[in-house]
Amino acid sequence: MSNYLLYEIGIEEMPSRFVESTLDQLKDNLTKLLSEKRVSFGKINTFATPRRLVLVVDDIALKQTDFEEEVKGPSKKISLDADGNFSKAALGFMRGKGLSEADVYFKNIGDDEYLFATIKEVGVDTKSVLMEVLPEIVKSVVFPKSMRWGGKNMRFVRPIRWLVTMLNDEVVPVDLEGIIASNITVGHRFLGKKSIEVSGLDDYLKKLRENYVILDQAERKSLILEQINEVAKSINGKVDMDEDLLDEVTYIVEYPTAFYGEFDKEYISLPKEVVKTPMKAHQRYFPVLDENENLMPNFIAVRNGNDYMIENVKKGNEKVLEARLADALFFFREDTRNRLEHYRAKLSDVVFQEKLGTLLDKSDRIYNLAKKIEVDFELNNDALQRAAFLCKADLVTSMVFEFDELQGYMGMEYSKIDGEEQLVSKAIFEHYLPRFSGDIVPNSIEGSVLSILDKIDTISGFFALGIQPTGSADPFALRRQCLGILTILIKNNINLDLAKLVGKALDEYKGISFDKEKVTAEILSFFNDRMANMFKDFGIRYDVIDAVLSIDEKNILDLFTRAESINKWIDRDSLTDMLVAFNRVSTLAEKAENDKVSAELLKDESEKVLYSAFIDVDKDIDIFMAQKEYTKALDRFAGLKSSIDTFFDSVMVMDENESVRNNRLALLKSIYNSMLKICDLSKIVYK
């Protein structure tokens, strides 16, 4: 076996949501520091269970590489004083590098001489480097929430209880705030030994498995998947699979054993998500479906241990779920005693934000926006307005108060029971979408518009208060809501003028004082920043994004479609020659006072030809832009290149005659403005 490093960080049970990001940070930190310390290595493998984070480094060198570097100091003129002795500048250079006068020399560079020295450093044993590096990679991990313990200065997500550090078969006694690394690990909390001495990596892996710890999370995940599918098959069902839940369960067990439980069939009459939410979100159980995709009165759980007394474990889990489902049934019956509309008035008891009013105020603003919105696509306005009126009402129901994950879903279910139109019920649920990155988007136009109205109301209100995301801080999730709007507009091909919508949203805020023009500009800039990032994710070049976002267009879908078209259009051999010509136009256009061209002042044949060609091209561009034919518009504009080249070859734009000069500048300004109908080609980078 090649040389390896084993580093195990033993911790109290770690929340599953932090595991993967912690492993990534540990790996990145170790990669960076080993590279900086000139220790070569191969692959870094990462493993985790709830109680341990492990790094295994393959092919690690046992010694640093030697280091040699020639460093340059001040020029000879500065390095020597009038008597030929080393000056303060030279001595400072030596002192800073830890050099003596015997170590330095002069060397010619061009017409001058400079003070130089060659710094050499012999590599030390890797063990010494690890003593310094390994504590730092742990201390550098950042968590959303962390803690101190036992009087230690460092913070971590949970207290660290032991360390194992071995370079091949040798212990590296790393000191992490008084926790000294050894070759002693621990097994499963209940089934394994409390102290296990290991002689190396193979022995470590073997003894962990003997002590009911499957270290490799990929192996655990595969084993869990196999087990839950077998258990579901044994009761003639199939797992209602959820990858996120599978990942979560993988990181809360060290030795998985799957089993099934049962619950009263009475609960199957509840809406499906009402049954599934307590199972998945609260108990980490997998629901079971029959061949018709209906819920069965069963669940599958994964125990952190073996099958010893599994029947007792099963009964305990059934009892816990029974209590939660009984609560859900009670809440459902209580809530459905009244129509959904009944709960809307109670929104006045819940504060949305101190200065932005209650949830009823927010609900009213959304409803007013739904009545005012102007669109050029087919939309059921009655359904939109009814959904807007009811969309927040379920927030004060007993069910959502207990299971807040069901917001929107319960509004949909309760409105169905009330006999509301299907479009209304669907839009109530969809207005919360997308809830996170990668989530589904609304698939009804009414749900899409309602989601946009809800999110734009939130963004507008907080910006009106001067509350904006700063750095990594975004306590009101305004970035996520902005990206949600952009995602809906682009994925669902919805044409909306963002500036108009923001203006209408700001008009709803009557009780606070703000500069509407300033706040509107800030919101549009905020959207532009998010758009730029989103467009990059679609593979659009950064300069194309600049070219599109710099024009006066506020229709998000139009901007995206335009950017995609331009991104493809610029992939051509003739691009450089075209852009050189158009950039000359752009540069001189900035000097123009206006774009009013007088045909009588066109003296040279080349400028007459260019003006005539421009008139035809500009008309065609208007036609193509109205049809959203951006590539055709660009092709037509590119047809001006030869006339532009001839113009520049034939005339002096900055003519001595002021009228002629201004007229030529106006012509170039007109061409530039025509280009801006498509994008600003001057932003495109060329070789």
N, C-alpha and C positions, 0 to 999 in steps of 0.2 A: 504493500500500500504506500502511496506517495505521502509526503508530509501533510499533516492536517492540523487544524485548530478546532477544538470543541469549546463552545462557550454557552453555558446554560444559565439563565437568570430565573431563579425560582421565586415565585410570587404567590400572594394570596389570590383567590379566584378573581380573574380579570373579566370585566364586561366584554362580551363577545364583539360588540361594535367597534372596540378599539384595537382588536388584535391585529388585523391585517395592516392597518396604517402604522402600528408600532413596529411590526416586522420590517416594513418598507423603510422606515426611518433608521432602524438599527443597521440594516444592510447598507443603506446609503451613507450613513455616518462612518461605518467601518471601511467601506470602499474608499471614501475620501481620505481618511486618516492614514490608512495603510499606504495609499498612493503617495501622500505627502511625505510619509516617513521612509519612502523608498523600499518598501517590503513588497516583493512581487507575490502574486497569488493567482489562483485559478478561479473556479466558480464558488460563489457564496450561496449556500443553501440555507433556507430558513424554515423552521418548524415551530409549531405552537400548540399548546393545550391550554385549558383554563388556568393551569398552575405553573406553566413554564414557557419561556421564550428561548429558542435555541438557534444559534448560528453555527454552521459547520463550514469551514473554509478549506477547499481542496488545494493541493499543490502550493502550499505556502512556503516561501523561502525561510530558511533557518537563520538568515543573516541579512541585514540591509545591504543594498548595493553601495559600493564606494561612490563618493561624490567629488567631482572636480569642476570648478567653475572659474573662468577668468572674469574679474570684475573691473570695471572702468571707474577711475576717479577723475579729479579735476585736470585741466590742461596743465602743461609744464609751466606756462607763464604764471598760473595761479598757484601751482604747487611749490614753487621755489621763491624765496624772498631775494632781496638785492644782494645778499651775501652768499647765495647759492644753498642756503639751508632750507629744510622743509618748512613750509608756511603753516599757519594755523589751519587752513583749509585742508592741506595734505595730512596733517597730523590728526585732524578730525575724521577724515576718511579712514585712516588706519585704525583709529580707536574704535570707530563704528563697526569695522570688520574684524576686530581682534587681531590686527596685524602689527608687526614691528617694521622698522625701516629696512631691515634686511630682506623683507618679504616682497617689497614693491620694486617696480621697474617702470621705465618710460618706453612708450611704443608709439610709432608713427601712425597717424590716421589722417590721410589726405595731406594737407600742408602744415599740420600741427602735431605736437606730441602730447600724449596724455599719460597720466599715472595709472598703472595697472598692477594687479596682483592675481595670483592663482590660488584660489582657496581649495584645499583638499580636506576631505573628511572620510575617515575609514569607517565603514559600516559596522554597527554593533549587532549583537545577537538579537534576533527577533523577540526572544523572551523579554528582554529589557524594554523593547518598544511596546509590547503588549501590556506590560505593567502600567504604562502611561496611557495607552490608547483605549483599552477596554473599559475603564471607568468612564471615560469621556463620552463614549458612544451612547451610554445609558443616560448620563446626565443631560445630554443634548436632545433627548426625545421630548417633543412638545405634545401636550394633551389638551383637549377642550376643558377638562377638569382633572386636577391632580391633587395629591395630598403629601403632607409630611408625616413622619412617624418616628417614634423613639428618639426624639431630640436631634434627628439628622437634619442637615441643611438642604439636602437634595429633595426634589419632588418627583413622584412617579404616580402612575394611575392607581397602584395598590402597593402595599408594603412589600419590599424585597426581603426574602427570608434566607436564601442560600445562593451560592454561586458554584458552578463547576467550570474550571478552566484547565484544559489540557492541550499542550503542544506535543503531538504524538502521545507517548505514554508518560510524559513528564507534566506534573502539576505546575501551573503558573499561578503563584499566590497573589492574584490581583486583589487590591484593597479598594473596595467601594464603600466609602464612608464607614469603615469599621467592619464591614462584611468581607471576610477573607475567603477567597476562592479555594476550593479543595477538589478532591475527586470523590466526594460524598454527595450523592443525590438522594431523592426520596421517591417512593412509588405512589400508587393511587392512594388518595386520602383515607379510604376505608378498607381497601383490599390489599394494599401493598405495604412493604416494610417502610419504617420511618427513617432508616439509614441504610444506604446501599453504596458500598465501595466499588468503584469501577476502575479497571486497569487501562482502558482506552476506549476508542469510539465503538468498535464492534461489541465490546463487553458492555458498554453503556446502553446501546440499543437492545441487546439481548436481555439484560437484566430489567430494563424498563418494561419490556413486553411480559416478562415473567411476573412482574409486579403490577399487571393490569394497566399499563400505559401504552397506548398506540400513539407514538410521537408524531408520525407523518399525518398532517391534516387531510391530505389528498386520500390517503388510505382509509382514514376514519370516515370521510365523506362517502367514499365508494361503498364501504361496509354498511353505513347507515342506509344508503339508498337501496342496497340489496336487501337488507333486513326488512325495511318498511314495505317494500314491494311484495316480499314473500308473505309477510303478515297480512297485508291487504288481500292477497290472493287466497289466503287460507279462510277468509270469511266472505269470499265471493264478491269482493269489491276491488277498487283501485284507489291509489293515493291521489288526493287532490293536491298535486305537486306545487310547491312554492319554493323557488330557488333561494330566495332570501332567508326563508325559514330553515331550509336545509343547511345553509352556511352558518346560520346562528346556532343551530343544534350541534353542528360539527365542533364549534368552539366552546360549548358548555359541557362537553363530556370528554373523558380521557379513554374510556372503555365502553363503547355503546352496546346496549341490548334493547332491541325494539319489542314492544308488546302492544296488544290492542285492549281497549276498554269499551264499555257500553254506556249508553244513557237512555233515558225514557223517550219513547217514540213521540210523545206529546210535543217535544220541542222541535221536531221536524216541521211542524206547521208554521213556525216562525220564519220570517224572511231569511234566506240562506246566509247572508253576511252577519246577521244577528247571532246565528249559531256558530259560524266560523270564527268570528272575531275573538270571543273569549278563549276558544281553543288555541288559535294561532298567536294572537298578540299577548295574551296573558298567561297561557299555560305551555306554549311551545308544542302543541299537539298538531298532528297532521289529520285533517278531515278525510273521510272515506266516502267515495261515490259509488253508486251502483252502475250498471251497464247503460242506464239512461241519463247519466250525469246528475242524478238526484242524490242528495245527502242521505247517507245511511246513519242509523243511530249508533255509530261507532266512532272511535278516534284511535290514532296510533301515537304512542309516546315513545321516547327513547330514554332509557335509564342510564345513568352514569355508573355502570357497574355490571356485574354478571346477572344470571337469572335466579340467584338465590332468593327464595321467598317472593318470587315475582308476583304471585297471586295477591299477596298483601299490598305490594306496591300498586298493583292494578286497582284494587279496591280503594286505596287512598286517593289515587288520581281520579277515579270515578266520582268519589265523594266531593272533591274540590270542584270538578266541572259541573256536577249536579247543582251545587249552590250557585254558581255563576249563571247557569242557564235558567234556574228558577228565578233569579233576580231579573234576568232579561225578559222572561215571560211576564213577570209582574209589571215591569216598566212598559212593555208593549201594550198590555191591557189598559194600564192607566193612561198612557198617551193617547190611545185610540178612542178614549171616551169623548174626546173633543176633536173637532176638525183642526187641520194644520193651521188654518188662518187664525184660530183662537189664540195660538201661542205667539203670534206676531207682536201683539201689544206688549207682551212681557219682555220683549227685547229692550224696552225702555229702562229696565232694571239692570242691564248689563252695560258697563262702560266699554266702548271700543278703544278710545284714547281720550285722555282727560280733556284736551282742547278740541278734539274732533267729534266729541259727542258719544252717544250710546250706539248700540247695535241697531236700534230702531232708526236713529238718524242716518246711519250708513245704509240701512235697507231702503229708506226713503230716497236717498241720493241715487242709489242704483236704479230704483223704480223711475225716478224723474229722468235719468239718462236714457233709460229704455224707451221712454215716451218721446225724447227729443232726437234720438239718433237717426241720422240720414244715411242710407246705404243705396248702392246701385245694383244690388243683387236681391234675389227672391228671399223674403223673410216673412214668417208669420208673426206680425207685430203683436197681435192679441196674445199669442202664446208666450212671446218674449216678455211682454209687460206683466202677464199673470205670474210667470216664473220669477221675474224680478221682484214682484210684490211678496212672494212666498219664500224666496230662496234662503233666507236666514232664520226662518221661523223654527226650524228643528233644533237650533242651538240651545233653546231653553226647554226642550223636552227632557224627560227623565232618562230616556235611553241614551241620548247624546251626552248628557251630563255625566253618566257613568262610563260610557264607551265613546270617547270623543273621536275615535277613528271613524265612527259611523256618520259624522256630519255630512250632509248632502245625500248620503244613501238613505237615511231615515226620512229625510224630507221627500225624497222620491217615493219611498214605500208608503208613507202616510198620505201623500197626495193621491196616489193610486187608489187607496182605500176610500178617499173622499170623492172619487170619481172625476178628478181633474183630467184634462186632456193629456194624452200620452206625451205629446211634445213638451208640455209644461213639466211633467214629472221628470222626464229625461233631462231637461235643461237644468232643473234644480240640482240633480246629481252632478251633471257635467260642469257646472260653473266653478267647481273647485279644481278642475283638471287644467293643466298637469300639476300634480302635487309635489313632484320631485323630478330631478333630471332623469330622462329616459322613460317617464311615465306616459301613459296613453293621453291623447288629446281628445277633446269633445268630437263626436262624429255627427252631431246635428248642428246646423247653422245657428239655431237659437241658443243652444248650449255654448257654442263658441263665442257668440257675441256677448252673452251674459257673463261668461268668464272674463272676457276682456273688460267689460264695464266694471265688474267688481274689483279687478286688479288695478285698473287705471284710477279708480276712485281712491284706493289706498295710497298709491304712489303720489297722486296729486295732493292729497291731504297732508302727507308727511313733508313733501317738498314745500308746500305752502307754509308749514311751520318752521322751515329751515332745517328739518331733520333729514339728512342724507347719509347713505353708506360712506364710511371712511375706512380706507385700508381693508383689513379683514373683518372689521366690525360692521355688521348689518343686522341689528337686533330685530328689526321688523320685516326681514326677508324681502326687502324691496328689489334686490337683484333677481331673486328667484321669481318674483311676480313679473318683473320686466321680461325675463327670458320666457316665462310662460306665455305672455302676450305675443312675443315675437314668434315663438314656436307655433302657436295656433294660427297666426296670420299666414305664415309660410307653408306649413304642412296642409292647411285646409284651404289654401288659395283664396284668402279673403282680402278684398280691397277696402282699406279704410285709411282716411286721411288722419294721421296721428295728431297733427297740430290742432285740427278742428276738435277732435275728441278730447284732447287735453284741455282746450279752452272751455268746452262745455262742462267738463268735470270740475274745473276750478271755479266755474260760475256757481256751482252748488254749495260752495263753502262761503256762507254769508256772514258767519259770526267771527271770522278771524281776519286780521289785516295783513295784506301782502301785496307785492307788486306783481300783478298778473303777467305782464310782459316778461319780466325778469324770471319768474318761476317757470313760465312756459319754456323759455330758452334753456333753463337748467334741466328741465325734464327731457326735452328733445336731445340735449347733449348727453344725458344719462343713457337714453335709448341708443344713441349713435355708438357710444362706447360698447354697449352690450352687443349691438349689431355687428360691430367690427370683429369681436371675438367669435360670435356665432358664425359669421360668414367664413372665417378662417377654418372653422371646424368642417365646413362643407368643401374645403379645398380651394377656396378662392384666394388668389394672390393678394398680399397686403397692399400693393400699389393700386391694384384694381379696386380694392375696398376704398382706399383714399379717393380714387377718381370718381367713384359713385357717391360716396357720402359727402363729398364737398359741394355737390350741386343742391339746388333748392327744390328738393322733392321729399315729401313726408309720407308717401305711401310705402309702407314696409315691403309689401309683396312686390311692388314695382321695382323697388331698389334691389331686392334679392334677385329677381328675374333678370334685371338689367346687369347686375354683377356677374351672374352665371354666364350670360351671353358674351359679355366683354372678356371674361376670363378665357373663353374658347377662341374668341376672335383674335386676340393678340398673339396667338400661337402661329406666327407666320414669318417667313424669311424677310419679307419687305418691311417689317415693323420699324426697324431702326431708321431707315430713310424717311418713312412717313412721319415718325415722331420728331425727327430733327426739324422737318419743315413746319409741323404744327407748333412746336415749341417756340420757333422764331415768331410765329403769329401771336402766341400767348404772351411772350415777353414784350413785344411792341404794343400789343392791345392794352396793356396796363397804362401806357402813356396817353391813350386817347381820352378826350374829354367826354365824348359820346359816340354813338354808332350811327349818326345821321350822315349818310353818303350823298354827296351832290354829284349827279352824273355829269354836269357841265364842267366840273373841275377834274375829271378824269382825262389826263392829257396823253399818256402813253398807251399804245395799243395793248400792252400786257395787262395794265390795270383795268382797261375796258373789258378785256376777255375774262379776267378774274371776276370782275363784278357781275358780268352776265352769267358766268358759270355758277357763281354763288347764289344768285337769285333763284335759279332753277333747282340747285341742290337744297336750298333752305326750304323751298316749298315741298320737295319730296321728303325731306326729313320730318316735316310736320305730319305728313301723311303716314309715314312709317311709325312715328312715335305714337300716333293715335291708335295704330293697330298693334302696338307693343312689339313691333318688328325691329328689335334693337340691332341685330346683326346687319339687316338690310340698310338701316339708317347709317351705321358705321361704314359700310361698303360705299354708300353714296357719298358720305363726307370724305372718305379717303380718295374719291375721284377728283377732289380739288387739288391734290398734291402737285400734279404737273403744272397747273396754272399758277399755283403759289410759287413753285420753283422759278418759273419764267418771270414772274413778277419781281421777285427778289434779285434775279440776275439782271433785270432790265432797268429798274428805277432805284433812286435813292429815296427811301421812305422819308427820312428826315430832311426833306427838301428845304432850301433857303426860303422859298415862298411859304409863308405861314399857312395860307389857305390850302395850298396843295398838300402841305405836310399834314395838316389836321384832317384833310379828306382821306388821305391814304391811311392814316391811323384809324379813322372811323371805319374804313373798309375792313381793316384787320380786326377791329373790335366787333364788327358785325359777324365776321367769320367765327371769331372766338365764341360769341354768344350763341351762335348756331350749334357749335360743338357742345356747349354746356347744356343744350337740350338733351343730349345723350349722356355725357360724362365729361370730366375734365381730363383730357388726354395728357395734359402737361404733368400729371401726377404719375404717369406710367414710367417705370424705370426701364432704360434700354442700354444695351452695350455699345 
